[in-house]
Amino acid sequence: MKNSDLAKTLIKQNEKLFLCPKCNKNIRVINGKSLVCKSKHCFDISKTGYINFLLNSVDTHYDKKLFESRNKVCKQGVFDQMITKITSLVDTYYLKDCKESSINILDVGCGEGSHLANTIEALKNKYTMNFRGLGIDIEKEAIKIASREYGDIIWCVADLAKIPFMSKQFDIVFNIFTPSNYSQFNRILKKDGILIKVIPNSNYLVELRNIFYDDTDKQKYSNEKVIKHFSDNLRIIEQDNILYTVELDRENLERIIQMTPLSWEVSSEKIQKALDMKIDSITIDLCFIVGTLR
């Protein structure tokens, strides 16, 4: 079955999950091609199988090249240890004592989909439950890649301020390297659901940070405000860190530079300096926070 046909089947099977971002009414799939709410707001399913719920166009630094680079970096295993950690947290804090046969997992700010797809694959290898994966991102180029690469997950272009799903529908929400909207997270999480947020620690990609921001106030990074914001909105039940290094060739170093926001405000000369220094490994330093509703 083609990805687009599989996507349409999945969307139809799960249409009760969807909520119109314009009027907050439920949505039905019409003729297998569109989602239409009671107020007649219509959202078409694309040829590759994703849905665009975005109400206004956005301009950001993110582009197709960035997401293609991230997809290739993920396939090279750079974030495999992160996926293993997320899977372990899901196991410990939700699935271990779970009696549900179906689990809804939403990745908010999913990018090109690798993190969600790889985590679900790892969970399927351990459990016989039905894992329903859904991912949203504000960037259409990211969702295009996700729908191309991972056809067994529902992908949507959407704003995290207007998450297009009904309330109290998700067992697990991921928020990985991306902004948060806690009022929406509190709305969509089930009563006993969990949110797993992944954020950089101070030594994340430190080799690049030291070159790009040498002798500036951006050379040092702290995630204390992000953690405080999380704790103000959800009850933290776990906070843990992992630190590891990954060997790189020049091609993957270039991809990491292309995908990281660290490179957005630096000159081409500094980027070339990083490449010329022949960095052969990169540091991945991450903080994992697990939260539940208060």
Residue pairs with C-beta under 8 A, 6 or more apart in sequence:
1 9
1 151
2 151
3 48
3 49
3 147
3 148
3 151
4 46
4 47
4 48
4 49
4 147
4 151
5 49
6 49
6 151
6 152
7 45
7 48
7 49
7 50
7 147
7 151
7 154
7 155
8 32
8 33
8 45
8 49
10 152
10 153
10 154
11 29
11 35
11 45
11 49
11 51
11 154
12 29
12 32
14 132
14 134
14 154
15 27
15 28
15 29
15 35
16 26
16 166
17 104
17 134
17 165
17 166
17 169
18 26
18 27
18 35
18 164
18 165
18 166
19 25
19 26
19 27
19 163
19 164
19 165
19 166
19 167
20 26
20 27
20 37
20 39
20 41
20 43
20 164
21 53
21 55
21 158
21 159
21 162
21 163
21 164
22 37
22 39
22 41
22 55
23 37
23 38
23 39
23 41
25 37
25 38
25 39
26 37
26 38
26 166
27 35
27 36
27 37
27 43
28 35
28 36
28 37
29 35
30 36
32 45
33 44
33 45
34 42
34 43
34 44
34 45
35 42
35 43
35 44
35 45
35 51
36 42
36 43
43 51
43 52
43 53
44 51
44 52
45 51
46 52
46 147
48 144
48 147
48 148
49 147
49 151
49 155
50 143
50 144
50 146
50 147
50 155
50 156
50 157
51 154
51 155
51 156
51 157
51 164
52 140
52 143
52 156
52 157
53 136
53 156
53 157
53 158
53 159
53 162
53 164
54 138
54 140
54 157
54 158
54 159
55 159
55 162
58 138
58 139
60 138
60 139
61 261
61 264
62 139
62 141
62 142
63 141
64 141
64 144
64 145
65 258
66 258
66 259
67 111
67 112
67 139
67 141
67 142
67 145
67 259
68 112
68 145
69 254
69 255
69 256
69 258
69 259
70 111
70 112
70 114
70 255
70 259
71 112
71 113
71 114
71 145
71 149
72 252
72 255
73 79
73 252
73 255
73 256
73 259
74 112
74 114
74 115
74 118
75 114
76 252
77 246
78 246
78 252
78 256
78 282
78 284
79 114
79 115
79 118
79 284
80 118
81 242
81 244
81 284
82 115
82 198
82 242
82 284
82 286
83 115
83 118
83 119
83 122
84 122
85 240
85 242
85 286
85 288
86 115
86 119
86 174
86 176
86 196
86 198
86 288
87 119
87 122
87 123
87 126
89 196
89 238
89 240
89 288
89 290
90 119
90 123
90 172
90 194
90 196
91 126
92 238
93 194
93 237
93 238
93 290
94 103
94 171
94 172
94 193
94 194
95 103
95 123
95 127
95 129
98 129
98 171
100 129
100 171
101 129
101 130
102 129
102 130
102 131
102 132
103 129
103 130
103 131
103 132
103 171
103 172
104 132
104 134
104 169
104 170
104 171
104 172
105 116
105 119
105 120
105 131
105 132
105 133
105 134
105 170
105 171
105 172
105 173
105 174
106 134
106 135
106 136
106 163
106 165
106 170
106 172
106 173
106 174
106 188
107 113
107 115
107 116
107 133
107 134
107 135
107 136
107 173
107 174
107 175
107 176
108 136
108 160
108 163
108 173
108 174
108 175
108 178
108 180
108 181
108 184
108 185
109 136
109 137
109 138
109 160
109 175
109 176
109 177
109 178
109 179
110 116
110 135
110 136
110 137
110 142
110 143
110 146
110 155
110 174
110 176
111 137
111 139
111 142
111 146
111 177
111 178
112 142
112 145
112 146
112 149
113 135
113 142
113 143
113 145
113 146
113 147
113 149
113 150
113 153
113 155
114 149
114 150
115 174
115 176
116 133
116 135
116 150
116 153
116 174
117 133
117 146
117 149
117 150
117 153
119 174
120 131
120 133
120 153
123 129
123 131
124 131
132 154
133 152
133 153
133 154
134 153
134 154
134 155
134 156
134 165
135 143
135 146
135 153
135 154
135 155
135 156
136 143
136 155
136 156
136 157
136 158
136 160
136 163
136 164
137 143
137 146
137 157
137 158
138 157
138 158
138 159
138 160
139 157
140 157
143 155
143 156
143 157
146 153
146 155
147 155
156 164
158 164
160 178
160 179
160 180
160 181
160 184
161 181
161 184
162 184
163 181
163 184
163 187
163 188
165 188
166 188
167 187
167 188
168 187
168 188
168 189
168 190
168 191
169 188
169 190
170 188
170 189
170 190
170 193
171 190
171 192
171 193
171 194
172 193
172 194
172 195
172 196
173 185
173 188
173 189
173 193
173 194
173 195
173 196
174 195
174 196
174 197
174 198
175 185
175 195
175 196
175 197
175 198
176 196
176 197
176 198
177 198
177 199
177 200
180 197
180 229
180 230
182 229
182 230
182 232
182 233
182 234
185 195
185 233
185 234
186 233
186 234
186 293
189 195
189 292
189 293
191 293
192 292
193 292
193 293
194 237
194 290
194 291
194 292
195 234
195 290
195 291
195 292
196 288
196 289
196 290
197 230
197 288
197 289
197 291
198 286
198 287
198 288
198 289
199 223
199 226
199 227
199 286
199 287
199 289
200 221
200 223
200 285
200 286
200 287
201 223
201 241
201 243
201 285
201 286
201 287
202 220
202 221
202 222
202 223
202 285
203 243
203 283
203 285
204 221
204 283
204 284
204 285
204 286
205 256
205 260
205 262
205 282
205 283
205 284
206 283
206 285
207 274
207 279
207 281
207 282
207 283
208 256
208 257
208 260
208 262
208 263
208 274
208 279
208 282
209 218
209 219
209 221
209 262
210 219
211 270
211 273
211 274
211 277
212 218
212 262
212 263
212 266
212 270
212 271
212 274
213 219
213 262
213 266
223 287
227 239
227 287
227 289
230 236
230 289
230 291
233 291
234 291
234 292
234 293
234 294
235 291
235 292
235 293
235 294
236 289
236 290
236 291
237 290
237 291
237 292
238 288
238 289
238 290
239 287
239 288
239 289
239 290
240 287
240 288
241 285
241 286
241 287
241 288
242 284
242 285
242 286
242 288
243 283
243 284
243 285
243 286
244 283
244 284
245 281
245 282
245 283
245 284
246 281
246 282
246 284
247 280
247 281
248 256
248 279
248 280
248 281
248 282
249 280
250 275
250 278
253 274
253 275
253 279
253 282
254 275
256 282
257 263
257 271
257 274
257 275
263 271
